């Protein structure tokens, strides 16, 4: 074992040992879509007196933090997003209506003198001297009260507490204690009220929360006129239950929000759905990895076995990286983790195919030297293809939001972990294995000393695909027309995330036909509700934005038809946020295409960068068109799949163009179509084998991943097929046509 192998072996052992330690000791933080709970996105709004600027949002966040602490939620998360948004995650909270009500209330608590009732006359109803204009609010019983200006506000309150008085008969009530000037103000307010006779409305003090009189008690007869209550304490009584009393004390203690807030996004996931998603994804990962490993072993024999071991190490390293970075694992992120297993095979396949070329062409005398040359010659293609995927992952992280951003994190970590697994771990294992005397005596056992079924057939037939590039461009154009007609005829079914609205998923005890539910909801006043089946006994209802009362009516209608119904998911997206997310998706798509072009133009010639981007645009239109024909929603998860397809398709184009660059350096006088034909023959085995490895994973994810991941896996499967085709039979013909239109007809060394 030479020095370089020993260094790589020590590095691999150190990383595996550290990863194993982290995986055992540091748990991965699960997103709310996996462990259940509620996520709210609150947006602060300006008022005539206060701007919803960064400072006001920070103060609002602190007030909300106090309210959430009072709710008793375990491990809540509050973070500011941009200038005026706050993301609140409440694990385990399954009542989003109550959470949104408590957090969103401005909690403007004021204490007013009662000047009389709205229809009373006499001294008691006249405004007190030097008071601003009175206003009228109904009390708890509905009687309109004429109130003077606020004498005290919530800022004068020291503390409030929920109490239950069983002996005194007060029941549930809130005790309020004043501090500082509030003690003096409370004494003055109650002292003025005490000057009126018992039973007079003016002897009452109105306690108002958010322009609603929540209590208007009379001052006790024992309180002297002009003296008032001097201990700075009072009780808010009324027909309160324990929860109402607790929430009221929480609002009083938390203080008023500096500016009003609006719920622009709300997501609630039941814990059962998260457990099912984790179980389904685990099965998909296990079965998909097993099938991929068996396929790789069948194709590459001994080095295939070592690549399978490398896959297991990849899973360990990437999981440990997620835990160490404190990243949140979301449902799309979990799918990305499973998907990256299939993509991790790519680097190994690139190396093994180059090693086969080196050995079968008799350029290398042994399998070990062929393997070393394979790692060296494949490094450029591995680096380029993985960088393009990292670009897609970075765009998802910076331009997407919510769970889709978690997919970008997982995908990025998976790419880096797969490179380490292939270039360090698998390389060490393979170099040590092929150096064994018994293996050297049986080179075919390694899997390197064989041509391979795909390469043998291609070599025997020697296809000349680029003799007529226009034929393939015509096929691509026909596919574009067919997909585009789906967009024109059926339209793009934008999901709630991009249009705004509400999506509710129910689990029913027995199957329920969507048409029955659709008709019932139309009769109930929701004619635009879109009802679809979800799994065997699931049902999703998508509507325009609903109030909580309207959501209750929709759920009641479904329950009347199905009997027992469990609400497993509830998503509410405001129209303004939907428009913003839709605009962000288009920007992400445009930036993805532009970033890929810039990178490819820098690494290759602009002709090939343009050809690759044309193929990417071809893939995007076809994938969106297929989803339009199928009537499947285009949402944030679809965006994640689309950007992943872009990265995957670029991988294929990069591998092809990297080989074109290499061949053009060796034969600069050869026509470009001949060079591309030769490059296709040499790289197609890698494309087929990598595609098969990814297909096993995606099929397992589509079949076992459940309704939440079916569309995601379906989009990736379609993109896998289309991207494999377009990188060879769209990008290459476009490159040839562009090359013929440029002044320099012969390919240069910098392809």
N, C-alpha and C positions, 0 to 999 in steps of 0.2 A: 504494500500500500504506500503510494508516494505521498509527499507532503501535502499537496493540494487536496487529495482525497481525505487525508486525516483531518485537515482543517474543516472541510465541509462536513465530515462525520461528527466532529465535536460540536460544530455550530448546530447541526440538525438535532443531536441529542440534547443540547442545552435548550433549544426552543421547544422541543417536545416535552421535556421535563418541566419547564416553566409553564407551558400550556396546560399540562396535566394538573399541576398544582393549582393554577388559577381556576380551571374548570371545576375542580373539587371544592375549592374554598370560596369562590366568588360567584354568587348567583347572577344570572342575566336578568336585567330588569324587563319585565313584560309590559307591553303597551296595553291600553285599556281594551283594545279589541281582542286581546287574548285572555286577560284576567277578569274582564267585566268592569263596568263602571260608566261614568259620564264625563264627557269632555265638553266644555263650553268655551266658545270664543266670544269675548265681550268687547264691544267697541264703545269708547267714550265719545260723547257728543257735546258740542259746545252749547252754551246758553247765552242769553243776552248779556250776562254779567261775567261769565267765566269761559275762557278758551280751553278746549280739550287738547292742550299742548302736552309735551313730554313730561313736564313737571306735574301737571294735574293727573296724568295717567299713573305716574309713580305714586302719588298720594292715594289715588283710587286703589291701586294694587295693595297698599298697606292696609287700607280699610277692609278690603275683601279678604286679606289674609286673616285678619282678626275675626271676621264672620265665619270663615271656614274652620278656624280653630275651635270656635264655639259649636260648630256642627258636629265635632268629634270624628271627622273623617281621618282614617289612618293613611299616612304617607300622601297627603295631597301635594299637587304641584301647581305653582303659579309662576308664570313667566310672561314678561312683556314681549310683544311681537310688533315691531315697527313703532311708529309714533303714538298710536292711540288704540292699540289692541292688547288684550290680556287673554292668555290661554290658561284655562283652569282645568285640571284633571282631578277627578274625584273617584278614586278606586272604590268599588263596592257600592256606590250610590246608584240605585236603580230607579229613583224617582226624579227625573230631570225637571219636572214641573216645579217641585218644591225647591230644588236646588237653585234653579234659575230665578224663582221668585225671591228667595232670601238674598241671593247675591245681587240681583238686579234692582232691588228697591233702593231708591235714593235715601230713604230713612231720614227725611227732614222732620225731626221731632221738635215741636213747639208747644208752649204753654200759653193759653190765652185767657183773658178775663171774658166772662159771658155778660154781654150787655142786656140780654133779654132774648125772648123768642121773636121770630120774624113778624108775628102778628100781635105782639103785646104792646101795651101803651103805658104811659105813666113814667115815673122817675126811673124805674128800673130799666126801661128800654132806651133811655137817652144815652148817647155816647158820653163817656167821661171826658173831661176837659183835656185838651192838648193831645188827644189820641188821633192817629191817622184814620182814614175812612174805614168803617167797619165792613165786614164781609159775612156772608151767611153760609153755614154748613149744617147738615143734619146731624143730630146726635145719634147715639146707638139705637134709639127707638124710632128714628126717622123724623123727630121734631126739629124743624129748622131753628138753629141758634144764631143770634147776631153776636159775632165775636169781635173783640177789639184787637189791636195789634199784638203781636207776640211779645210777651214779657220775658220769656226765657226760651232758650233753644237747647238742643242736645249737647252743645258744647259746655253748658253749665252743669251737666250731669257728671257726677264722680263715678258712680257705678250703679248697675241694675242687676237684680237677681230674681229668678223665678221661685216662687214660694207657694206652698199649699197650706191653707189655714183650715184645718178640719174642725177645730173647736169653735173658732169665732164665726164660722159660717161664710167667710169670704171666699172660700174655695181657692182655685188657682188664681194667682195675682202676681204682679211684678212690683217689687220694692225698688224705689228710686231714691238715691242719695245725691244731694247737690254739694258743690264745693265752691269756695271763693265767693265771687260776687253772686253766684247762683243761690247761696244760702240767704243773702240779703234780699235778692229779687223774689225768691219764693215766699219769704216772710211778708214782703210788701204786697205781692199778688194775693195771697190768702187773707192778709189783713184787710184789704179793700173789699174782698168778697164777703168777709165776716160782718161787714157793716150792714148788710141786707138781711131782712128777716128770713127765718127758715121757710123753705118752700118757694122762695122767690128765685126765678131762674138766674138772677144776677149773683146769687150766693154760690153758684157753681164755678168751677175752673175747668176749661176744656183742654184736654190733652190730645194734640193733633199729630198724626203720623202720615206724612205724604198726602196732605190735604184731606184727611179723613179723620173724623173725631172717633177715637178709639175708646175714650173714657171721659166722662164729664161729671165727676163726683161733687157733691155739695160739701162745703167746708163744715166740719163738725161744730155743733153748737157750743162746745167748750172753748173754741178759739175766739179770742177777744178781738173786737173791731180795732183796726189800725195796728194791731200787734202781730197777728198772724202766727204761722208755724215757724218757730225759730230754730228748730233742730235740723233743718235742711233735709227732711225726709218725707216721703209720701208713698202712697200705694196706687198703682193703676189696676183698677178692678173692672170686671165685666164678665160676660159669659165666655170665658176662655177655657180651652182644654189644655192639657199638659204640653202638647206640641206647640200650640199657638203662644202660650206663655213663654216657653223656652225661646222660640224664635223672636218674640218681641223683646225680651231681655237681651238677646244676642244683637239685635239691630240697635238698641239703645246703647249698649256697651261699645259696639263697633264704630259708632258714630255715623254721621252722614257722609255719603259719597260726595267728593268735591264737585263732580259733574255727573250727569245721568249716564247710564250705560245701556247699551242695546245688545241683545243676544243675536249675533249674526251667524253663528254656527253652533249646532248642538248634536252630539253623537252619544248614544247610549247603547251599550252592548251587554247582554245578559251573560253571566258567568258560564252558563251551559254552552253557549255558542263558542266561547273562547276555548273551553276544554275540548270540544269537538274538533275545532280547527287545529289545535296542537296535536291531538291524537291522529287526525287524518294526515297532517303534514308529516308527522313522524313515520307513519306507515308508508307514505309516498316516498320519503327520503330513504327508508330502509329497502323497500322493494326496488325503487329506481336505482339506488346504488348497487344493489345485488345484480340487477339485470345488466347495468352498465359494466360492472366488473367482470361478469361472465362473458360479455361481448368482447371486452378488451383482452381478456385472457385467451379467448378463442382465436382472436386475430393475431395477438403478439406473444402468446405462450409465456415463457419465463418472465420476460420484461413486462408483459401484461399483468402477471401476478404481482410484480413489484409496483407497478403503477396503481393497482388496486389497494395495496398497502399504503401507497402515497395518498390515495383518496381518503382513507381513514384518517391519516395524519392531517390532511388538509382540513377535514371536518373538525378535528380537535383544535387545531391552531386558530381557525376562523372563529369558532365558538369562544375560545379563550380571549381572542382579541375583542370580541363584542363585550364580554364581561369586564375586561380590564379597562376599556374605554368608557364604560358606563353607558353604552348605547342602549336605547330602548328597542326591544325586538317587537315589531308590529306584525300583523297578519301578512301584508305584502312583503315585509322584511323576511318573515319565515319562508315565504315562497321563494324569495330571492336567495336565501340560504340553500334551499333545496336545488334551485336552478343552477347555482354556481357549482354544484357538484358535477353536473353535466359539462359545464364550461371548463372545469378544472382538467378534464381529460384532454382538452385541445392541445395544451403545451406538450404533453407526453406524446400525443399522436404525431405532432409536428417533428419532434426529435426522432421518434422511432422510424418514421417514414424516410427522413433524411439519412438515418443510419442504414436503412435497407438499400437506399440508392447507392450509398458509398460502398457497401459490401458487394451487392450484386453486379455493380459496374466494374468490380475488381480494382477499384482505386485504393481500397484498404485491404491489408493482408489478413486482418483478424477482426472478430466481432467487437473486441474492446476498442481498437483504433477506429472502427466504423462508428461505434457509439460516441466516442469522444468527438469525432468530426461532426456527427449528427447534432450534438449539443451546441457545438461552435457555429455551425452553419444555420441552425434554426433559430439562434438567439435573436437575430434582427426581426424576423417575422413574429416571434413570440412577443418581443417588446412592443412592436408597432401595433399588433392586434390587441394587446392588453391595454395599451395607452388609450386607444379609441374607446374601449369599454369603460375605462376610468373617466373619460370625458363625459360619457352618458351618465355615469353614476354621479359625477360632480354636478351636472345640470339638474338631476333629480333632487339633489340635496339643496341646492341654492334656489331653484326656481319652483319646486313643488312644495307642498305643505302636508301636514298631518302624517298619516301612516305611510304615504307614498315617499316622503322624505326618508323614513326609516328603511324603505326598500333601497334607496340610493346608498345609504350607509352600509347596509348589509352587502350589497353588490360590490361596492368598492373594497370592503374588507375581504370579500371572497376572491376578488381578482388578485389582490396582493398575496393572499394566503396560497392561492393556486400556483402562482409563479414560484413562491418559495418551495412549495411541495414538489413541483416538477423539476426545478433547476437545482435544488439542493438535496432534498430527501430522496426522491426517486433516483436522482443521478448517483448518489452515494451507494444506494442499494444495488443499482444496475451495474455500476463499475466494479463493485466488489464481487457481484455474482458472476459476471462474464469472465472474471479473472481466475475463477476456480479451474483447476486442471480438468476435472470431469466435464465441465461445461465447454472448455476450449476444445476438447476432443469431440464434442457433439454440438457444433455451432448451430445446427438447425433447431436445437432445443431452445435457443435464446429467442427465436422469433425474428431475429434480425437477418439471418442468413437465408431468408426466403423472399420471393418477389411479392407475394400477396395476391389474392384473387383479383382484386380490382385493378392493380397495376399490371398484372399479367394479361388480363383481357384488353386493357387499353393499349398496351405495347403491341399486342398481336394485331389489333384492328387499326391502330394508328389513326384515329379520327381526325379529320381536317375541318373542325367546326367553324373556323374563321375564314373559310374560302368564300362563304356568302354571308357576311355579317348582316346585310340588310334583311335576310330571312328571319334572323333572331330578333332584330329590331321590330319587324312587323308583328311577330308573336307577342312581344312585350307591349306594343301599341294596342293590339287587340285585347290583351288582358287589362290594360288601362281603361279602354273604352267600356269593357264589361263592368269593371269595378266602378268607374265613374257614373255609369248609368244607374247603378244601385244607389249611389249618393243622390242623383237627380230624381229618381223615381220614388224611392222609399224615404229618402232623407236621412240625416244623421240623428239618431236618438240620443241626444245629449243627456247624461245622467243628472241627477239632482245637484251634484257637486258643481256642475257648470251652468245650470239654469236657475238654481234656487228652487226651493220647495221642500217637501217632507217625504221621506221614505221610511216606511215602517214594515218590519218583517215579523211575521207571526209563525208560531209553531202550533199546528192544530193536531188533535188526536186522530182525525181521519182526513183523507183527501177531500179537498173542496175545490169545485170547478171555478176557475177565475171568472167565467161569464156570469155565474150567479152572484158573486160578490160585486162585480162591476155594475150589474143591474141594480142591486140593493143600494149601493153607494150613490148611484145616479138618482134613485128615488129619494134618498136622504139628503140630496142637495149638493152632491159632489160628482157632477157629470164628467169632469175631466180627469177623474182618478184612473190611473193605469194599474191594472191588477195582473200579476204574473205568478205562475207557480214557482216554487223554490224548493228543489229536492222532492222527496216523496210526499211529505205532508206539510210542506212549508208554503207560505204565501207572502208576497210583497205587494204593498200598496204605495204608489207614488202619486203625489198630488202637488198642487200649488202650496205655498207656505200656509200652514194651519196654526191657529191659536191652540192653546192647550185644551180649551173647551171643545173646539172642533175635532181635535185628535181623539178626545174621549168619545165623541159621537161616532167617529169612524171605527174605533175599536169596539164600541158597543154594537154597531151594525154587523161587524165580522163575527162577534161573539154570538149574536142571535142566530147566525147561520151554522156556526161550527160547534157551538157548545163551549167546551173548555178550550181557551186560547191563551197561549203564553206569548208575550211581546218580547222577542229576543233581540231586536235591534230597532233603534229609532234615530234617524238623522234629520236634522233641520238645518237648511242652508238658506241664509237671507239672499234676496235677489241681488243686492249690491255686491255681496261676497261672491255669488255665483258668477256674475259678470267679470269680476276681478280674477277669479280662478280661470275662467275661460280665456281671458286675455293673457294670463300668465302661461296657460298651456300652449297657446299659439306662439308666444315669445320663446318658450322652452324648445318647441319644435324648430322654429327658425334658427335659434342659436345653436341647436344641436347640428343642424345641417351645415351652418356656417362654420362652426368649430371644426367639424370633421373635414370640411374643404380646406380650411387653413392648414390643418395639420398634414393632410395628405399632399397638399401643394408644396408644403415645406419639405416633406420627406421624399416626394417623388416630383415628377413634372406636373405643371398645372393641368395638362391634358388628362392625366390619370386621376388627379384630384377631382376634376369636373365630372369625369365618367363615373367615379364612385358616388358622388353626390347625386347625379342623375339616377343611378340605380337605387339610392336610398329614397329619393322622392317617389320612384316607381313602387318601392315596397310600402311606403306610407299610404299612398293612394289605394293600392290594392287591399291592404289590411283594413283600412277604414271602409272601403267599398264592400268587402265581404261582411263586415259587421253590420253595415247598412242593409244588405240583402237578408241577413239572418235576423234583423230586428234586435240586435243586442245593444245594450247601452254603452256609450262612449263616456267614460268617467275617469277619475284620477288613477284608478288601478289600470285601466286601459292605457293611459298615458305612460305609466311605468313600463308596461309591456311593450309599447310602441318604441320608446327610447331604448329599451333593451334590444329589440329587434334591429334598430339602427346600429347599435354597437356590434351586434352579432354579424350583421350583413357586412359591415366595414371590415370585420375580422377576415372574412372570406376574400374580400377584394384586396386587402393588404397582403395576404398570403400569396395571392395570384400575382399581384404587381411586384411584390418583392422578388418572386422568381423571375418575372420578366426583366427586372432590373439586372439580376445576376446573369441571365442568359445574354442580354444585350451587351454586357461588358465583354463576354467571351466571343460573341459574334456580332460586332457592331455593324457589319454590312448586310446582315440578314434582314429580310422584310419583316415588318412588325407583325403581320398576321401569322407568319410562320413561327416567330418567337412566342407569340401568345398561344398558338396551338400546342407547342412543345411545353409551355408552362402549365397549360391546363392538364395535359397528360400527366405531368409530374406531381401536380398538387391535388388533383381530384381524389386520389385515395385518402389523403388527409381530410378533405372536405366531407367525403362520404362517411368515414369512420367517426369523425367528430360529430357530424349530424346525427348519426345513429345513437351515439352515446347521449346526446342531449335529448333526443326523441324519447328514449326510455324513461328518462326523468320526467319529462313533460307529460307523457302519457299517464304515468303513475299519478302525477299531480292532478291531471284532468279527471281521472277516474276516481281517485281516492281523496282528493283535496276538498270535496264538499262544494256546496253551491257558492260559497264565498270566493273560491279560487278557480272555479270552472272557466269563467270567461277569461281570466288571466292566463291560464294554461292554454286555452284554445287560441288566444291571440298569439301566444309565443309559438305554438305549433304551426299555425298558418305562416307566421313570420319566418320560422325556420325553413320551411319549404320554399317560400317566395324569395327569401334572402339568399339561399343557396343557389337558386336558379339565376337570380338577377346579377349576382357577383360574377358569374361566369358568362352568362348569355345575354346580359344587358350592359354591364359595365365594360366588358371587353369590346363588343362591337362599337359602342359609343366612343371608346378610346381610339379605335382604329379610324373611325370617321373623322374625329377631331384631329388626329395625327395627320391624316391625308390633306386636311385643310390648312395646316400650318406650313410655313416656309421650309422648316427643317424636316424633311421626310424620313430620315433615318433615325432610329432611336439612339439617344446618347447614352453615355454610361450612367447618367443620373436620370433614371427613367421616371 
